[in-house]
Amino acid sequence: MSGLRSFERLALSAIAVLAALAGVANYGAWATIPRFLLATLALAGLAWVVSFATEQLGERFGPAVTGMLQSTLGNLPELFVVIFALQKGELVVAQTAIVGSILANALLVLGLVIVIGARRAPGRLMTFSKRLPNDTSTLLQVTVFIIVILALSLSSHDPASHHVKAISAVGAVCLLLVYLSWVVPYLRSDQAPGVSPPGDDQPAPEHEGPRLSLGVTLGLLAVAGTASAFVSDWFVNGLRPAIVELHVSQAFAGLVIVAIAGNAVENTAGLVLAWKGRSDLAISVVKNSVAQIAAFLFPLLILISFLLSTTLTFALAPVYTGALALGALALWQVSGDGEAAEFEGWALVSLYVILGAVTLYE
């Protein structure tokens, strides 16, 4: 790791210590709040490791491949969190964790990325490729379509409302097929740094080049991603006692606490990349996460849940159905044109804060 700067070495050492302490606190049954805080800090630290390694990887590959790899590693903790919750019969936590992950990335994280990116951009206007935002909006809208149709069926008590599990299974398979038909061409069309698309006469932005070897970079990603899965499990173990002690609702815990902590990798990576002016890669990290959770992770978990004690479906509470429908519309409106101003970022953040306030009082 000769390419690491001194403060980066120090940060990696501190994060390793935090992760070790989080494990000791979990298995040693420490007091609720210290155990919960250690797991949260360790998860945030590991998020920084992934964001740093992702940036190094981005010097070799284009934003599509880099963002997809980073999002996949970042969403592993979310996968385990929901599976553990379903196995323990915690359906509300599982549902709100998924919905919260989608909305936390689409509203909160994307909003903050736009705020930072717009402030750092010339003319205070963040610009990025239109394709991924529009593709993400389409994938999210297909997911929302299934959720809204089921909500209308349940509210009207029509015959289809008695077959929610079957409809969810069909919808999950369709979503996975749509996602795969999108992701393969998307990754194939990726452009590495310094390579301009055909017909583009604009010079590509200059980068300093990777400071770490490919092996070390992939090793950091693998170790940090695996450690994030363990730490997220410790985080969940401390979550229920923390909910009781902090007097918050299960919905708030799933939609806000679990969603933000479980997606800390994307949160940190997107913000760091936006600060460094890597607009396309920052947007790719966040948007890939939204698309992957909505059109891949959610349907995959529905199919997996048929093997667990609690079955997950696309049937959600009306407030979350409405939040997803309106959130998908806001996402397309703000980012679909390939540019965003600072106030649009604050608008997305405000939507998430309002939703968080609603769940706090449920």
C-alpha positions in Angstrom: 0.0 0.0 0.0 2.8 2.3 -0.9 0.4 4.7 -2.6 -1.4 5.6 0.6 -0.9 9.0 2.2 -0.1 9.1 5.9 -3.6 10.3 7.0 -5.1 7.5 4.9 -3.0 4.9 6.7 -4.0 6.4 10.0 -7.7 6.4 9.0 -7.6 2.7 7.9 -6.0 1.8 11.3 -8.6 3.7 13.2 -11.4 2.1 11.3 -10.0 -1.4 11.9 -9.9 -0.7 15.6 -13.5 0.6 15.5 -14.7 -2.5 13.7 -12.9 -4.7 16.3 -14.4 -2.8 19.2 -17.9 -3.0 17.6 -17.5 -6.8 17.5 -16.3 -7.0 21.1 -19.2 -4.8 22.2 -21.7 -7.0 20.3 -20.5 -10.3 21.6 -19.6 -8.9 25.0 -23.2 -7.6 25.5 -22.1 -4.0 26.3 -24.6 -1.3 27.3 -27.1 -0.5 24.6 -26.1 3.0 23.5 -22.3 2.5 23.4 -22.8 -0.8 21.5 -25.1 0.9 19.0 -22.8 3.9 18.6 -19.7 1.8 18.0 -21.5 -0.2 15.3 -22.7 3.0 13.6 -19.2 4.6 13.7 -17.6 1.4 12.4 -20.1 1.2 9.5 -19.5 4.8 8.6 -15.7 4.2 8.7 -16.0 1.2 6.4 -18.1 3.4 4.1 -15.2 5.7 3.8 -12.9 2.8 2.9 -15.3 1.7 0.1 -15.6 5.3 -1.2 -11.8 5.7 -1.3 -11.3 2.3 -3.1 -14.1 3.1 -5.5 -12.5 6.4 -6.4 -9.2 4.5 -7.2 -11.1 2.0 -9.2 -12.8 4.8 -11.1 -9.4 5.9 -12.4 -9.3 2.7 -14.4 -13.0 2.1 -15.4 -15.8 4.4 -16.4 -18.6 5.6 -14.0 -21.0 2.8 -15.0 -18.8 -0.2 -14.0 -17.4 1.6 -11.0 -20.8 2.8 -9.7 -22.4 -0.6 -10.2 -19.6 -2.4 -8.3 -19.7 0.1 -5.5 -23.5 -0.1 -5.2 -23.4 -3.8 -5.2 -20.9 -4.0 -2.3 -22.8 -1.2 -0.6 -26.1 -3.0 -0.8 -24.9 -6.3 0.7 -25.5 -5.2 4.3 -29.1 -4.2 3.3 -29.7 -7.6 1.9 -28.6 -9.3 5.1 -30.5 -6.9 7.3 -33.8 -7.6 5.5 -33.2 -11.3 5.5 -32.5 -11.4 9.2 -35.5 -9.2 9.9 -37.8 -11.4 7.9 -36.5 -14.6 9.6 -37.3 -13.0 13.0 -40.8 -12.0 11.8 -40.0 -8.2 11.7 -42.0 -7.4 8.6 -42.4 -3.7 9.3 -38.6 -3.3 9.8 -37.9 -5.2 6.6 -40.5 -3.2 4.5 -39.4 0.2 5.8 -35.7 -0.7 5.5 -36.2 -1.3 1.7 -38.5 1.7 1.2 -36.2 3.8 3.3 -33.1 2.7 1.3 -34.8 3.7 -1.9 -36.0 7.1 -0.6 -32.8 7.8 1.4 -30.7 7.4 -1.7 -33.2 9.0 -4.2 -34.0 12.0 -2.0 -31.5 12.5 0.9 -28.2 11.3 -0.6 -28.9 12.5 -4.1 -30.1 15.9 -2.7 -26.9 16.4 -0.7 -24.8 15.2 -3.7 -26.5 17.9 -5.9 -26.0 20.6 -3.2 -22.3 19.8 -2.9 -21.8 19.2 -6.6 -23.6 22.4 -7.6 -21.5 24.5 -5.2 -18.3 23.0 -6.6 -19.4 23.3 -10.3 -18.8 26.3 -12.5 -21.9 28.6 -12.5 -23.2 26.6 -9.5 -25.0 24.2 -11.8 -24.1 20.5 -11.5 -24.1 18.7 -14.9 -24.0 15.0 -15.6 -25.0 12.4 -18.2 -28.8 12.2 -18.7 -28.9 8.5 -19.4 -28.5 7.0 -16.0 -31.0 9.4 -14.2 -33.7 8.6 -16.9 -33.0 4.9 -16.8 -33.2 4.9 -13.0 -36.5 6.8 -13.1 -37.9 4.2 -15.5 -36.8 1.2 -13.3 -38.2 2.9 -10.2 -41.5 3.7 -12.0 -41.9 0.0 -12.9 -41.5 -0.9 -9.3 -43.9 1.8 -8.2 -46.4 0.6 -10.8 -46.6 -2.8 -9.1 -46.9 -1.3 -5.6 -49.6 1.2 -6.6 -51.7 -1.4 -8.5 -51.6 -3.7 -5.5 -52.5 -0.9 -3.1 -55.5 0.0 -5.3 -56.6 -3.6 -5.4 -56.4 -4.0 -1.7 -58.2 -0.7 -1.0 -61.1 -1.7 -3.3 -61.2 -5.3 -2.1 -61.4 -6.7 -5.6 -60.8 -10.4 -6.3 -57.1 -9.9 -7.1 -56.5 -8.5 -3.6 -56.7 -12.2 -2.3 -53.7 -13.1 -4.4 -51.1 -10.6 -3.2 -48.3 -13.2 -2.8 -48.8 -14.6 -6.3 -49.0 -11.2 -7.9 -45.8 -10.1 -6.0 -44.0 -13.2 -7.3 -44.9 -12.5 -10.9 -44.0 -8.8 -10.4 -40.6 -9.8 -8.9 -39.7 -12.0 -11.8 -40.7 -9.3 -14.3 -38.7 -6.7 -12.5 -35.6 -8.9 -12.4 -35.9 -9.5 -16.2 -36.3 -5.8 -16.8 -33.3 -5.0 -14.6 -31.1 -7.5 -16.4 -32.1 -6.3 -19.8 -31.0 -2.8 -18.7 -27.8 -3.5 -16.8 -26.0 -5.6 -19.4 -26.1 -3.0 -22.2 -25.5 -0.2 -19.7 -22.3 -1.7 -18.5 -21.1 -2.5 -22.0 -21.5 1.1 -23.1 -19.3 2.3 -20.3 -16.4 4.7 -21.1 -13.2 4.7 -19.2 -11.7 8.0 -17.9 -10.0 9.9 -20.8 -12.1 8.2 -23.5 -14.7 10.4 -25.1 -17.9 8.9 -26.6 -18.2 8.9 -30.4 -19.1 12.3 -31.7 -18.0 14.1 -28.6 -15.4 16.7 -29.3 -15.1 17.9 -25.7 -11.8 17.0 -24.0 -12.2 14.4 -21.2 -11.4 15.7 -17.7 -8.0 14.9 -16.4 -7.4 12.6 -13.5 -4.3 12.0 -11.4 -4.5 8.3 -12.1 -4.8 5.4 -9.6 -2.3 5.5 -6.6 -3.0 1.9 -5.6 -2.6 -1.3 -7.7 -5.7 -3.0 -9.0 -5.1 -5.9 -6.6 -4.9 -3.7 -3.5 -8.0 -1.7 -4.6 -10.1 -4.8 -5.1 -8.8 -6.2 -1.9 -9.9 -3.1 0.0 -13.3 -3.2 -1.6 -13.7 -6.9 -0.7 -12.6 -6.6 2.9 -14.6 -3.4 3.5 -17.7 -4.9 1.9 -17.4 -8.1 3.9 -16.7 -6.2 7.1 -19.7 -4.0 6.4 -22.0 -7.1 6.3 -20.7 -8.2 9.8 -20.9 -4.7 11.3 -24.4 -4.2 9.9 -25.5 -7.4 11.7 -24.1 -6.1 14.9 -25.9 -2.8 14.2 -29.2 -4.6 13.8 -28.6 -6.6 17.0 -28.2 -3.3 18.9 -31.1 -1.6 17.0 -34.1 -3.0 18.9 -32.8 -2.2 22.4 -31.8 1.3 21.1 -35.3 1.8 19.7 -36.8 1.1 23.2 -34.3 3.3 25.0 -34.6 6.2 22.5 -38.4 5.9 22.3 -38.7 5.9 18.5 -41.1 3.9 16.3 -40.2 0.8 14.3 -41.2 2.7 11.1 -38.7 5.5 11.9 -36.0 3.0 12.8 -36.4 1.2 9.5 -37.0 4.2 7.2 -34.4 6.5 8.7 -31.9 4.8 11.0 -31.5 1.4 9.2 -31.8 3.0 5.7 -29.1 5.6 6.3 -26.7 3.3 8.2 -27.3 0.4 5.9 -26.5 2.6 2.9 -23.6 4.5 4.5 -21.3 3.2 1.8 -23.2 5.0 -1.0 -23.8 8.0 1.2 -20.2 8.7 1.9 -18.9 7.7 -1.6 -21.4 10.0 -3.4 -20.7 13.0 -1.2 -16.9 12.6 -1.5 -17.0 12.2 -5.2 -19.3 15.2 -5.6 -16.9 17.3 -3.5 -14.1 16.3 -5.8 -16.0 17.4 -8.9 -16.6 13.8 -10.2 -20.2 14.5 -11.1 -20.9 11.5 -13.3 -19.3 9.1 -10.9 -21.1 10.6 -7.9 -24.5 10.4 -9.7 -23.6 6.9 -10.9 -23.0 5.7 -7.4 -26.3 7.0 -6.0 -28.4 6.3 -9.0 -27.1 2.8 -9.4 -28.0 2.1 -5.8 -31.6 3.4 -6.3 -32.0 1.2 -9.4 -30.5 -1.8 -7.8 -32.5 -1.7 -4.6 -35.8 -1.0 -6.4 -35.5 -3.3 -9.4 -33.1 -6.0 -8.2 -32.8 -6.2 -4.4 -36.5 -5.7 -3.6 -37.8 -8.4 -6.0 -35.0 -10.7 -5.1 -35.8 -10.5 -1.5 -39.5 -11.1 -2.3 -38.6 -14.4 -4.0 -36.1 -15.3 -1.1 -38.8 -14.6 1.5 -40.9 -17.5 0.3 -38.3 -19.7 1.9 -38.4 -17.8 5.2 -40.8 -17.6 8.1 -42.2 -14.3 6.9 -43.2 -13.5 3.3 -42.3 -10.1 1.8 -44.6 -8.7 -0.9 -45.1 -5.4 -2.8 -48.1 -4.6 -0.6 -47.1 -1.6 1.5 -48.9 0.8 3.8 -50.6 3.7 1.9 -48.2 6.3 3.2 -45.2 4.5 1.8 -47.0 3.7 -1.5 -47.6 7.5 -1.9 -44.1 8.4 -0.8 -42.6 6.1 -3.4 -44.9 7.3 -6.2 -44.2 11.0 -5.5 -40.5 10.3 -4.8 -40.2 8.7 -8.3 -41.8 11.8 -9.8 -39.5 14.2 -7.9 -36.4 12.1 -8.9 -37.3 12.3 -12.6 -38.2 16.0 -12.4 -34.9 17.1 -10.7 -32.3 14.9 -12.5 -33.9 13.9 -15.8 -32.5 16.8 -17.8 -28.8 16.1 -16.8 -28.4 19.2 -14.7 -29.4 20.3 -11.2 -29.1 23.5 -9.2 -28.4 23.7 -5.5 -32.0 24.5 -4.5 -33.2 21.3 -6.3 -30.9 19.3 -4.0 -32.4 21.0 -0.9 -35.9 20.3 -2.3 -35.1 16.5 -2.4 -33.6 16.6 1.1 -36.7 18.4 2.4 -39.0 15.7 1.0 -37.0 13.1 3.0 -37.0 15.1 6.2 -40.8 15.5 5.9 -41.3 11.8 5.4 -39.0 11.1 8.4 -41.1 13.3 10.5 -44.3 11.4 9.5 -42.7 8.0 10.5 -41.5 9.5 13.8 -45.1 9.9 14.9 -46.4 6.5 13.7 
